[in-house]
Amino acid sequence: MRAIVVRKFGAAPELADMPMPEPGPGQVRVQVEAAGVNPFDRKMADGILDGKLPHEFPMILGVDGAGTIASVGPGVTVFAVGDRVVGKFLYPPVGHGSFAEFTLSPESGTLVPIPEAVSTVAAAALPTAGVTAQDIVDASKIEPGQTVLIIGATGGVGSFLVQLANIAGAQVIATARGAAADQVTRLGAAETVDYTAGPVADQVRAAYPAGVDVLFDLVSPPETLAELTALVRDGGTVYSTIWSADEDALRERGLHGGNIESKGKAPELARLLARVAEGDVVVPVDRTVPLAEAASVIGATGARGKTVLAI
């Protein structure tokens, strides 16, 4: 089967022929039809999990994927051949990911049925970015009417975060280039801040001199986040998804939150899929590219929404 692999940490991803995986007890084999691309894919290729989990090389990349159950191993009771499913395909040993024509998953893993109303491409774009956004909103306990500033609103996580914060009743302020303002407005932002027009902190402070209630930062390094944190009212909440928050400094100011890592699994993914099926959440797919061109988009920046591989 065809797959996108790296042959060692830090190597360039390449298209390769790999053996067909065979499901063992409690496992299912999924024929992957679409796979979501995330920044984590490049980090995994560079060895972010080295020393934390065992790896196998050539390492097939990809965490998010959607397709159809092709076969089941002994003892599987939850899924049947032909079921449409979506999930996260990251389990030890690392190296059997979703950037392949077929992959395996434990039936007890993060794997759920795709509702009829949701396309396979849309489902594939959801697991990492969508569940991360949902976890952040759940953790922040947004109250209706609160002001929420989202830094990095046009990326995968940000696009979902704008929608989910808006659903929670927040007044969303989203950073975006001027050309992308319409996109985030359609997703639910009440106001956009063009980060190319001047320092974001200055623009927000001028518009909201009393500060904001919640800050979600998906992109800023520690020194920038520290400056933006000054915009948050005492008792407010700050979350960073890239571990830029100084949690001790936040506590000194009486701020909640800190660095957050998504822990959402099958129940959270199923809840998000239901929202998509009901039309409450839109899956913003920026572009779809063939599997053979995956190397050109793994680690790429600047996408407005999600990039999905068509397999």
N, C-alpha and C positions, 0 to 999 in steps of 0.2 A: 504494500500500500504506500501511497505518497504521504510524506509528512515533512514538517519544518523542524529541523534539528540544529543543535550546536554540538560540536564534537569535544569541546572542553569549555570551561568557564572563560568568558570574554571573547569567544570565537564568533565569527559572523554567522548568523542564521542561514541555513541553506536547505534547499529542497532535496530530499533523499528518499530512497526506497527502504521501507522498514518491514519487518515481519508482521503478519497479521496477528493481533493479540487474541488470546483464547481466554474466555471467562472461566474463572475458578469458582469454587463454592461461594454462593452469596454475591456473585458479581454478574453484571450485565455488560454486553458489548453494544456500544452505540455506534451506529453509522452517522458520522457527523456531517451535517449539511451546512452549518454556519458556525463560526467561532468569533467571539468578541475579542478585540485587541485592547490591552490595558498597559499602562506604564510599567506595571509589575512584571510583564513578560520580559522586558529588557533587563530588569533587575535580576530576575530569576536566571536568565542566561549569563549574567555577570557574576552569579554566585551568592546572591543575598541570603540564600538558605543553606549555604555550605557550612557544615558543622552543626546545623540545627536538624537537618533531615538527611537520610542517605539519598544518594543520587545514582542514576544509571546513565551511561553514555553509549551511543549518541542519545542526547536528551531531547525528547520531543517537547516543544514548548506549547504554551497555551493553557489557560485555566478555564475560561468560559467557553461553553459549547452547547449546541442544540442539534437535535436530529431524531433518529428513530431507533428504537431497540431492535437490534439485528439478531441477537441470540442471548440466551440466559444460561447461567451456570446452575449447578445442582443447588437445590434448596431455595431458589428465588421464588418469592410469592407475591411481591408488591407489584412487579412489572411483568409485562408479557410482550412477546415479539410483535412489532408493529406500533407500539405505544410511542407517541411523540413526547420527547423529554428535553429538559434543559437543566444544566447544572454546572458545578465547579469540579474540574477534573485535576485536583491537586491532592495527592496522597503518597505516602512513602512506598517504595522509593520514588523520588521525584524523577520525572523523565518520560511520563506516559500521558502527555497532555492532549489538548483538544485541537491542536493544529495538525490534524491528521484525518485521513478518511475514516478511520475507526479508532475507538479508544474504549477503555474499560472504566467501570465505576462500581464500587460496592453499592448494593441496592439500599443500604442504610446511610449512604453518603448524602452530599448536597445534590440531590437529583429529584426533580419533581415533574409531573405531567404538565404539558403546555395546553392551556385552554384553547378551545377551537377558535376563538376570536383573535388570538395572538399569532402573528406570523413567526416562522422559525427564525428569520433574520432578527426580528425585534426581540424575541426571547433570548437569542444568543448575546445580545448587547446588554442584558440586564444584570447577570449575577454579581459581578464584582462591583461595578459602579453604582448600580441601583440599590443593592443591599447596603453598601457603605453609606450612601446618602440616607437611606431609611434608618440605619442604626444611629447616625448622627442626630437626626431629627428626634428619634425616640429618646436618646440620651439627654438632649437639651431641654425637653419638656416645655416646648414653646407654648405660650399662651396667646390667645387671639388678641390682635392689636399690637403686639410687640414688634419692634423694628429689628430686622435681621439683615446684617451686612454679609454678603458672600463674595469672597475674594477668589477668583478663578471660576466664574460662573458658566463659562462657555464650554468647558471640557466635559468629559463623561460624567464624573461624579457631580460636578456643578450643575449640569443640565437637569439632573434628577433632583438635586437639592433645592433648586429654585422652585420646582413644582411642589415638592413635598412640604417645604416651609410655607408656601402659599396655601396649600390645602389645610395646614395646621392653623391658619388664620393670621399669619405674620404679614407685616408690610415689608416686602423684600426689596433690598437695595443690592443690585448686582453690578460687579465690575465687568466691563466688556469694551472692546474696541468699538468705536462709533459705528462701524459697518455691521457689527453683530448686535447692536442694541435692539433691533426689531426682534431678533431671535429670542433673546431672554425676556423681552416684554411679552411675547406670545406665550412663553412658558409660565409666566406669572409674576415677573418682577414689576413692582410698582414704580421703580426708578432705576436708572442705570447711571454708572459713573465711568466715564471714558478714561482709562488709566493712561492713555497716551496724551491726554490734555493737561496733565499736571499731577502732582503728588495726590494719591488717593486720599490720604489722611487729611490733607488740606481741604479737598473738595467735600468730603463727608462732614468735616467739622463745620464748614461754612453752612451746609444745608441742615445739619443736625447739631446745633451748638450744645444741646443737653445730652448728646451722646446717643448710642444705640444700645439695645438690650442684649443682642447676641451677635457674635462674630464667628463666622465659619471661614477658615482660611485653608485653602487647598494647595497653595503654591508658594507662599512667602518663606524665605529663609528666616532664621531666628531674629536677626536684627531688625528686619522689616516688620515681622509680626509684633515685636516688642513696641514699635512705634504705633502700629494700628491698635494694639490693645488699649492704648490711652483713650480711644474713642468709645470704649465700652463703659456704661454706667456702673457705679459700684453695685455689687450684687448681681451683675450680669454674668454672661457665659461666653467662654472662648473655647473653640476647638480647632486643633490643627491635625490634618491627616498625614502630614509628612514629618511629624515629630519635631516641630520648631518651637513648641510652647515651653516656656520656663514655668513649670508648674508651681514652684516655690514662690516666684514673683506674683503669679496669679493669686495664690492664697493670701499673700501679704496685702493685696488690694481687696480681698473678699470676693474674688471672682471664682466662678465655678468652671468646670471643664478641664481642659488640658490637651494632651495628646491622645488620639483615639485610633484604635485599630478595629476594623469591622470583625465581629464574631458571628454575624448572621449565617444561618445554615438553611436547611430545607424549609422549615416553617416560615421564616422571614421571606425567602424567595417566593414561596407560594402566595404569601399575602401580597407581595408586590405585583406578581403576575395577575392576581385577581383585580387589582386596581387598574392595571393596563387593560385587561379584558373589559372592564366596566367603562373604559374611556376616561377615567379620572387622571391617569398618568400617560403621557406621550413618550415614546421611546425615540429620542433624537439621533437617528443614524445619519452621520455626516457623509459616509461613503462606504461602498462595498467593493472589495477587490478580490481577485482570484487567489487561491491558496499559493500558486506559484510566485505571486508577487508579494508574499508576506514580508520578506526581508526588507522591502522598501518602506513598510509602515510600522514595523516593530521598533519602538523607541522614538518614533516621529513625534513632533510637537505641532501645535497649532490647529488641531482638529476642533471643529465646532460640533461637539457631540461625540458619538461613538463611531469607530471604524470596525467593520465586520468583514471577516474572510468568508468568501463563498467557496465551499468545498465540494 
